[in-house]
């Protein structure tokens, strides 16, 4: 469990929520960015720079890249069949698509540009589904915005990943439990930090690194792996 109070990490959450773009995804992957230049104390910039060369970070990114490439190759093989499917919207409207190619975001763009810009997550046959995850078979599709309970929770989950990366960069910590709090009360991340604790003096550094991460427009990419591989 965390050596630092969870409440301390949670206190930085508003900064992440303010900056994070409302786009959902699972299996977040962020490549190390350039040092933050606007850190209030100047210390966070150095810590972000150190983060880019840490051995475990490089190992994690290399492992993700290898497994993601394997998964994408499998998806492309399925997509090569160009199998037509029908996507049924809540209104009863049917939209044509191609299995393993067409995504919920593609369908949102067909309906309206504004929907593609505001949708946070989809329901496919009632199952929560990332907007950029290809549809695999004929299905029903519902597109959810920020004002929907699941849309909000997806936004909070995404924001928690941004906060988690900022915490790794600033504190060189080991992340434990995080994502959304119950009843949509925000989000948090616990971390193992040894004797280190989080204080209000750290919030400016966290806020600045969060802004840097969002400014870099890191892409959220979904990767499903067995638990033993993830650990």
N, C-alpha and C positions, 0 to 999 in steps of 0.2 A: 504494500500500500504506500501512499505518498507520505513523505516526511514533512511536506509543506501543506498547510491548510488548504483544502479544496476551495474554500471561500476566497482565498487570495487569488487563485487562478481565475475564478469566476468573475472577480471584480474587473478583470481586464476584458471580459466578454463584450461589453457595450462598444468598445473601440473596434473590435473585430466585426461586430454586427453592422456598425455604421459603414465600414469600408467594404465588406464582402459583397460581391455581386451575387444576385439571387439565381444562381445556376446550380442545380444539383448534380451530384455524382457520387458513386461509391469508389472505393479503392483509390483515394487521392494520391497523386504523385506529384511532387514538386522538385524540380531540379534546383540546385543551389544557385542563388542569385548573386548579383554584385553586392558589395557591402552597402548597408544603409548609410546614406550621407547626411540624413537629417535627424539623427538620434540626439535627443536633448542633451545628454551628458557626453556624447562622443564614444562612450564605452560600447554601446550596442553595435556600432559600425564595425568595430574590431571583432566582436563576437560573431557577427554574421560572416565576416571574412574567414574566420577560423572554421566556421561551420562547413564552408565549401570544400575544405580539404580533409575533413575528418574521415578516418578510414571506414567507420561503420556507415557513414552517409554514402560514400562512394560504393561500398558493397551493396547497400540497399538499392541504390539507383540502378546499378548494373544488373542485379538480380531481377528487379522489376522489368527493366528493358528486355531482358532475355525471355522471361515468361510472357510478357505482353506481346512480343513478336511471335511467339509460338501460338498464342491464342488468336491473334489477328490472322495468322496464316490459316488456321482452322476455319475461321469465319469467312475468309475470302474463298476458301474451297467450297463452302456451302453456298455462298453468294454466286459462284460461277454457274450454278445450275439455272439461275434466273427464273426461279419458280414463282409464278404470279400468286398473290394472295389478296384477300379482300379485308379491309379494315372498316369496322362498323362503328360509327360515332353515336353518342347518346341520343341524337335527334333521329336516328335511323338511317341517316345518310351513309352510303357505302363509298369508300374511296379505294381505288386500286393501289397495290404496292407490290414490291418484290421481296420475297423472303430473304432475310439476312442482309438486306441492303437498306430498305426503307426504315426510317426511324420515326418515333413520335414527333421529334422536332421537324422532320420533313412534312409530316401531316399538318402540324400546326401552321407551317408556312403556306401550305395549300389553302387553309381556311382563312387566315389573315396574318399579315405581317406583325400586327400588334400582339396577336396571340403567341407567335413564335418568340417575341421579345419578352413577354410577361409570364409565360408558363414556367413552372418550377419543377414539375415532375409529372409523370403519367401513371394511369392505371391501365394495365393490359389484362383483360379478363379478370379484373378485380385485384390484380397483383401490382404492387408498386414497381415502377419501371423507370429507369433513367431515360431522359429525353434523347440522348444520343446512342442508346443501345438499340441495335437493329431488331426489328420484329421478326419472329421466327416462323409463325404460322398465321392463318386467318384468325382474327381476333376482334374483340371489342376494345375500344380505346377511349379513354377520358383524359383530358388535359387539365391539370390543376394549377391554379395561380397561387400567389402569395396569400390571398385572403382565404384559402381553403386550409383546413387543419393540417393535412398532409403536405401541402405546399409550404406552409410556415415551418413545419418540422424539418423538411428537407433543407430549407434555407438555413435553419439553425444548425443542422448537422454539418452542412458545408462550412458555415462560419466557424464551427468548433475545430474543424481540420485546419483552418487558417490560424486560429489561436494556437493550436498544438504545434504547428511549424514554428511560429514565433517564439513559443516557449523553449523549443529545442534550440533555436538559434541564440536566444538571450541567456538561457540558464545552463545549456549543455546538459539537459536533464533526460531522464528516461520516462516517456509518457506511459501512463497507466490507463485509467478509465476516463472517458470523456463523453462527447456529443450532447444531445439535447437533454434538458431537465424535464421532469414531468410537468404536464399541464402548460407546456409552452412558456415556461418562466425564464427562458434564456438557455445558456449552454455553459459548459465548463470543461476543464481538463485537470485531472490530478496527475502528479508527476513525482517520481522518485528523485530527490535532490540531495540526499545525504543530510548534512547539517545546515544546508542553505534553506532559507525561508523567503517567501515573497512578501514584499512590503509595498506601500503606496509609492515609494520612491522609484519602484521598477515600472510603474504603469506607463510612464512616458516612453521608455525604451520599448516596451511591448507594443504600444500604440504605433510608434514610428515603424517598427519592423512589420507589423500587420499592414500598414499603408504601403510599404515597399512590396510586400508579397502580392497584394491586390494590384498594385500598379504594374507588376510584371506580367499580369494576366496569365498566371500558370493554369494549365489545362487539367481538369479533373478527368482521369481515365479509369474506367472500370476494369478490374481484373479479378476473376474468381479463381481462388487457389485453395487446396486442402489446408486444413488448420496446421498440420505439421510443417508445411512449406512456409506459411505465413509467420510462424514462430521462429 
